[in-house]
Amino acid sequence: MDNAALLDLTRRLLKLTAGKTADLAPAMTCQPATAYTDPARLAADRALFRWTPQIAGYARELAEPGSYVTKTVLDTPVVLTRQGDGIAAFRNVCAHRQARVVEGCGVASRFSCPYHAWTYDTTGRLRHVPMRDGFPDPPEGLTRLPAAEHAGFLWVGLEPDAELDVEGHLAGLSAELTSWGIGAWGPVGERVLDAGINWKLAIDTFAENYHFATVHRDTFATFSLSGIAAFDTFGPHARLAFPLKSIAGLADVPDSEWDPLQHLVVIYHLHPGTVISVTPNNGELFRVYPGTVPGRSVTYHQNASPWDLSDSAVRAGAEEVFEYAHKTVRDEDYVLAERLQRNLDSGAEPLLRFGRNEPCLQHRHACWQEALSAAR
């Protein structure tokens, strides 16, 4: 985001802070509780992910030719590699007996399946089969998936014949995401949250800061204002900006002297299930996927830092920031959301209500519903 846009966003947040309000939707809306509990809805949600471009990680995770990284996207095991002409992605599934051919990340020229040593090169081509006479007509190699590097992130499609138009998918948000430079930042780590909550309920926790004063009273609310947010849409995607408490100090300072990023957090909601949180010191990535039953989801949480992580003290500081954020989401947001899920599963009440001060929640659910309706 360029400085002019950041200054405009800061002015908006200062005005909202003074009025103790948020950007407001035209009306309150309701969502049926069954959206979080219905097996038929879950099946439709999962299909939506299979035909939508998916972020798999940071571009920096493939820093050099021959590098590879393994991911799980929805339920699909994926290996991404960097080659001379860009990146490639494959199902990380051996064509013989479906073992994963590689784990973790690194640099390699070959992947050898740990089960029977079928061996593939980094273009996915099958190069060696022990006792080859037992397999007179072996497959060519790993199943290739569409892949791209765009806006600092690694993208994949989960079906071999899926169209991967990331630029079109981002609906005008591409340049802004690129401008942060997150793709060049150093990955700090990845954590997994296998939670007893519907994936949409997980996303809901990131779509408003109305809950900060209560759920995050001793964490985020100690330095961030609760219930005040600027909201913008980009097609099915959205941007939220949350002000830090220090923003009030800018009221009497000329905007030519402002350093906006010291006073706000920018959060992007990418359709259907990705959340990116950006500050000057870290770029968090949350990849949220539906589970195999309505009341379960998996969140892959990563963090990246713009600082030199080869310095042990700097890395320790970045890891501390990551742990703080992860612990807060895990022990505060998701613990409460699991209680909500139990109430939803009980069928005790038929509706959830999204206030005018929760426009991102309204937008996300409307876009999910629109996408499902278009797919029918």
C-alpha positions, 0 to 999 in steps of 0.5 A, spaced: 500 500 500 503 506 498 503 512 502 498 516 500 493 510 501 496 509 508 495 516 510 487 516 507 486 510 511 489 513 517 485 519 516 479 515 516 480 511 522 482 517 526 475 520 524 472 513 526 476 513 533 473 520 534 466 518 533 467 511 537 464 507 531 466 503 525 464 503 518 457 501 518 453 496 513 446 499 511 442 494 516 443 488 520 443 481 517 442 474 519 445 468 518 442 461 519 445 456 524 445 451 519 450 454 515 455 452 520 452 445 521 449 442 515 453 436 511 450 438 505 452 446 506 459 443 508 460 439 501 458 445 497 463 449 501 469 444 500 467 444 492 468 451 492 475 451 495 477 445 489 475 450 484 478 457 487 485 459 487 488 457 493 494 461 497 499 455 499 505 459 502 510 465 501 514 466 495 520 466 499 519 459 501 522 457 494 528 461 495 532 458 490 532 453 484 531 446 486 528 448 492 521 445 494 516 445 500 510 441 502 503 443 504 496 441 505 491 445 501 484 443 503 486 435 504 490 435 498 498 434 500 502 438 495 509 439 493 511 445 490 518 446 487 522 452 483 524 451 477 528 455 471 522 457 468 518 459 475 514 454 480 511 448 479 506 444 483 504 436 484 500 432 488 505 429 493 502 422 492 506 417 489 503 414 483 504 407 486 501 406 492 500 413 494 505 415 499 507 422 500 514 422 496 517 428 500 516 431 507 518 438 509 522 443 505 529 444 502 533 443 496 533 437 491 534 434 484 530 427 486 524 425 490 524 418 492 518 415 495 519 412 502 515 406 501 518 402 495 523 408 492 519 410 486 523 416 484 521 422 481 525 429 479 523 436 481 519 436 474 514 430 477 517 425 472 518 418 474 525 417 473 526 410 477 522 404 479 525 398 482 524 391 479 521 395 473 519 389 469 514 388 474 510 395 472 510 394 464 506 400 463 508 405 469 505 412 469 509 418 467 509 421 474 506 425 479 499 429 478 501 436 476 497 442 479 496 449 476 501 453 480 503 461 480 507 465 484 503 472 484 503 478 489 508 475 494 505 468 495 505 461 492 498 459 489 495 452 487 489 450 484 487 443 487 484 440 480 489 439 474 484 442 469 482 448 474 484 455 471 488 459 475 487 466 473 490 469 480 490 476 477 482 476 475 481 472 482 484 478 486 479 483 483 483 489 483 487 487 489 493 484 486 498 491 486 496 492 493 498 486 496 504 486 492 506 493 494 507 490 501 513 486 499 511 480 503 514 475 498 521 477 500 520 477 507 523 471 511 518 465 513 518 464 521 514 458 522 508 454 521 503 452 526 497 448 525 490 448 529 485 442 528 479 445 531 472 443 533 469 449 529 466 450 522 471 453 518 466 459 517 466 460 524 474 460 524 474 466 519 468 470 523 473 471 528 478 475 524 472 479 521 471 484 526 474 487 532 468 488 536 470 482 540 477 485 542 475 488 549 472 482 552 475 476 548 482 479 548 482 484 554 489 482 556 492 481 550 490 485 543 485 490 547 491 492 551 494 496 545 488 496 540 482 499 540 475 495 540 470 496 535 473 501 531 475 499 524 475 501 516 472 497 511 473 496 504 471 491 498 475 488 492 470 483 489 469 477 493 475 480 498 475 485 503 480 489 507 479 491 514 484 496 518 484 496 525 487 502 529 492 501 535 490 506 541 496 510 539 492 513 533 489 518 538 496 521 538 496 523 531 490 528 532 494 534 533 500 532 529 501 534 521 499 528 517 506 530 513 509 527 520 505 521 520 508 514 520 501 510 519 504 503 520 505 504 527 498 506 529 494 501 525 493 493 523 491 492 516 487 485 515 486 482 508 480 477 507 481 473 501 475 469 498 474 463 500 478 462 506 485 466 507 486 471 512 493 476 511 494 480 517 500 486 516 504 490 520 511 493 519 514 487 523 510 481 520 506 478 515 501 473 518 498 468 513 492 464 516 489 458 511 483 456 513 479 449 510 473 446 512 474 439 515 470 433 513 465 434 518 461 441 519 464 442 526 471 441 524 476 445 521 484 446 520 487 452 520 495 453 517 498 459 521 504 462 518 508 468 519 514 472 515 518 477 518 522 483 514 528 483 518 534 479 518 533 472 521 540 470 520 541 474 526 539 469 532 537 475 536 532 477 531 529 471 529 528 469 537 524 476 537 520 474 531 518 467 534 516 470 540 511 475 536 509 469 532 508 465 538 504 471 542 499 471 536 498 464 535 497 463 542 492 468 542 488 465 536 488 458 539 487 460 546 482 465 546 478 466 539 478 458 538 477 456 545 470 461 545 469 459 538 468 451 540 463 453 545 459 457 540 460 451 535 457 446 541 451 451 541 450 451 534 450 444 533 445 443 539 440 447 534 437 451 540 437 458 536 436 458 529 439 464 527 446 468 528 446 476 527 451 480 524 450 488 526 451 494 522 458 495 525 460 488 522 460 489 515 466 484 513 462 478 516 456 480 512 460 481 506 464 474 507 457 470 508 454 474 502 460 472 497 460 465 500 453 464 498 453 468 492 459 463 489 455 457 492 449 459 488 453 460 482 456 453 482 449 450 482 
